[in-house]
Structure formats: C-alpha cells, structure tokens
Amino acid sequence: MSTSERPPSGPARAEPTRRQLESRHGVYGRRYLIEPAPDHKLPESGMSAEEAKGLIEEEIVLDGLPQRNLATFVTTWMEPEAEELIGQTLRVNFIDHAEYPQSAEIEQRCIRMLADLFHAPGETTGARTQGSSEAIMLGALSLKWKWRARREAAGKPVERPNLVFGGDVHVVWEKFCRYFDVEPRIVPLQPDKYTIGPEDVEPHVDENTIGVAAVLGTTFTGHADDIRGINDRLVELKHERGLDVPLHVDGASGGFVWPFLYPDSEWDFRLEQVRSINVSGHKFGLVYPGIGWLIFREKDDLPEELVFYENYLGKTDATFTLNFSTGASMVLAQYYNFVRLGRGGYRYVMEMMRLNAHNLCREITATGEFELIGSDEEQLPLVAFKLSDGHPYDEFDVAAQLAAERGWMVPAYTLPPNAEHVKIMRVLVRGTLGATMIGKLGEDIAEACKTLAAKGGVHPAERKRRVKTNTGF
Ligand SMILES: *Cc1c(COP(=O)(O)O)cnc(C)c1O
C-alpha cells in the first residue's frame, strides 16, 4: 500500500462547537466573527467599544468609496483643519441659540455673505437648513403664504394655488407640491432641449401661480434654465396683465458655481422677479453633508407668520425651520470655507474643476464612442455624455462594465418626459478627481467599451442581475 492509499489515521478530530469557540473569543477574537450582527432587536447586553467599532467598520467596507463615487454632487473631501473643527463641535446643538450665541452669529455671517454674493439689493434675511430640500420647502412655503396674503387682500379665492417648473427640476419640487397641497404645473422637456425658457413657462402662469421655480445647474445635464429670459417675461406679465409672479432660483449646485465661473451671467437678485434662492453648502459650497441655505431678496419676502417666536430656556427665540435640533458643525465648516478660501479660493477651485472637466471631455471624445451634451454651454463642472448611434450596448452597460472593471461609480439614467428616450452618463468632476485620475478614467471608459464590443453586447439575463443605482444627487 502506497502512502497515498493509506486511510486517514485515527478518528477525525471533532470540530469545536460554537459554544466552545465562544468561550475563547474573549481572549482571541470576538463574538461577531461567528454570529451575525444584531439586526432586529436591541441586543440584551452590549460589547466593548473596540468590538462595536470593528463590527461597523468591517461592514461598511462594502459601501462604495466616496472618491470613486462620480455620481454625487456632494462634498467628499475637506481639509484636515475643517475636519478637526467639525469633530470639536459635534456636541453643539445649533438650535440652542441662547446657549451658543457665537454659532448663531456665524450662521448670520454666512447668510449675509451669500446675500452679497447673490447681489441682494440691501439688508435681507435667510436660513440655515439641512440641505437644499429643506430650503426649497421653506422658500416655496413662503411663496404660498405671500400669494395667499395678496389674494386675500384683493378679496379673491385662495383654494387653488399652483407652482410652475420644468421637468428638469429635482424631485423635491414635486414633493413640496404634494406635501403642501399645491398644483404642480410641470413643463415637459423636449427630445433635444433639456432645460426650460420663457416660452415654456408663460402658458402655465395665471393668477393662482404662487411662483415659478427655475434651476441653475440641473442634476441631469448641469445646465441652467433660461432664468434671465423667464424673469424678463414675468416682468412683462406684471406690466401687461398685472400678474406679479415671483421667481425662485434653485441654485442647489449652481449657486456656488456661477458666481465664480460666470460672474457676468445674471441669474440672481440682479433680476427683478427673483425673490429667493436656495443653495446646498454640501455641494459646491464644499462642506460635508448636512448644510443648505435659503436666501431672500428682502426681509419682507419671508412672511412673518412662518416665523415662530418661542420662549425656550428663558429666552425668546425666532425660528424658521422644518427641523429643530441639529449640529452646529456644518455651519461652522461653511464659515471655515468662506474665510479660508474667500472669493479667490472658490474661483480657483471652480476653475480647476472646470479645466479637469474639459480634459475629461477630450478623453471621452477621443474614444470615438460618445457625444458630449452641451459641453460648450454654461454648465456645472461635470461631463454629461451619451453613446453615438450604432452600438450593440447601451449607457447602462457601460456604467456596469466600468464598475465591474475598476469600481468607478458613474451613473447612467434616462431623462424626464418628453426626453425619456435619451440615455445619459454623467461624471461629476469634483476636487478629488485630479489630472491623473481623469487620465485613468478616460482609459477605463475606452477599455469598458472595448470589452463590451468584443462581447458583442450584453445578455438580457446579465442586465437583469444588475443592482439598480440612482442618478446620484
Ligand atoms: C441636490 C439638489 C437638490 C436637493 O438638495 P439637497 O441639498 O440634497 O437637499 C435640489 N435641487 C437641485 C437642483 C439639486 O441639485
């Protein structure tokens, strides 16, 4: 009998039971190496701090890497000094204005600086919010209240308010209409026009219109509605038909881009009908998520009935928010960026991102597979592109292939009606996507196309298995 034929010697050593391993994990390992993480009930007893941290850290490794998330508009990098400041102030509840008066003062400074950046004609007011969504809810509520007051003063009915905006807006505008009982009048896009202008808006405006919302930097292609044109038409309507319809600009992304890249382009309070503007501090304001801003043209644009005065902890405080308690960190981080960067710094960052976006445009064009979407127009620092005709695969396939080959998260999506047949891919060129990475990304996009071409397309079953991604906001 050769050695290899010999039966295993002796009885197999019994595998230790889970209980036996458990008795040792205190010394060598930890409980959740052999047990799933608690996910239904609060565990009866806890675990060490180290173990709790490890448990969570191990799991979130499965999340994408923020630097490779080219879908998001939201900040994924701040300077270490800013991070320190954020860490130091996590314990401060921003709403306790009386206890933390300097944080409240710093919020006011940010509001004044933004009002100045947006060319407010004089002293005005505004609010710190959780993001543009809360800012839009508050801004649109102000439009509704103001409209109702005008109607009541004129003895007219107030039952059927409507709001006019394009199909290119963020979902939050429809959300506002549903939550706060306003009829949405949505101007559809066109097969080859992905923003709206005055001729689109006018037919929808009437005496029940609480306002028109226009976007500066859409989430779909990064372009702006014709805000100037819409403003001018609304001014004409005021003189011709006595309809004074306010304009709100959704500058969630564009509010921090246009002032630096296109300072002569008028979209803000330089235009007569623009009464309020929202901007996300956590997008091109370059702060980590949870900060947005609402800025009014004049103090009077904020209806007094929406401000709550309360006697809290012994002092009278005025609030105009949907949320109450929240951290002060991001307000302070916004102010940090304002004083750290100033106008010159923001201009540098925006110009650097635009340059990189143009370089990426060149890379993408050089593959010979794609068409760029409006890269020669005023646009956010991003590249929106689609496949030229005649490919056996589509944009969703390219996105999936890029993710599989290199882990890039580049979204593919279809446009809103009536351009829903148009499929687009989009890369946000944020500060973390430098020249080397742009070159790599260009190569990887070309490589993904080659792989797909060699396969002759993608099997429907493979498409079905894919995890759905959203467009990323
Ligand atoms: C991101 C975005 C929003 C929503 O803003 P949040 O800050 O994420 O709440 C609204 N409108 C536009 C145009 C956006 O890009």
The ligand as an SDF file (V2000), in Angstrom:
LIG
                    3D

 15 15  0  0  0  0  0  0  0  0999 V2000
  -29.2300   68.3560   -4.8840 C   0  0  0  0  0  0  0  0  0  0  0  0
  -30.3210   69.1770   -5.4070 C   0  0  0  0  0  0  0  0  0  0  0  0
  -31.4690   69.4080   -4.6410 C   0  0  0  0  0  0  0  0  0  0  0  0
  -31.6580   68.7930   -3.2850 C   0  0  0  0  0  0  0  0  0  0  0  0
  -30.6980   69.3100   -2.4340 O   0  0  0  0  0  0  0  0  0  0  0  0
  -30.2010   68.6140   -1.0680 P   0  0  0  0  0  0  0  0  0  0  0  0
  -29.1530   69.5780   -0.6210 O   0  0  0  0  0  0  0  0  0  0  0  0
  -29.6570   67.2850   -1.4490 O   0  0  0  0  0  0  0  0  0  0  0  0
  -31.3750   68.5320   -0.1570 O   0  0  0  0  0  0  0  0  0  0  0  0
  -32.4350   70.2400   -5.1710 C   0  0  0  0  0  0  0  0  0  0  0  0
  -32.2960   70.7960   -6.3810 N   0  0  0  0  0  0  0  0  0  0  0  0
  -31.2110   70.5850   -7.1630 C   0  0  0  0  0  0  0  0  0  0  0  0
  -31.1120   71.2630   -8.4830 C   0  0  0  0  0  0  0  0  0  0  0  0
  -30.1810   69.7530   -6.6950 C   0  0  0  0  0  0  0  0  0  0  0  0
  -29.1130   69.5570   -7.4580 O   0  0  0  0  0  0  0  0  0  0  0  0
  1  2  1  0
  2  3  1  0
  2 14  2  0
  3  4  1  0
  3 10  2  0
  4  5  1  0
  5  6  1  0
  6  7  2  0
  6  8  1  0
  6  9  1  0
 10 11  1  0
 11 12  2  0
 12 13  1  0
 12 14  1  0
 14 15  1  0
M  END
$$$$
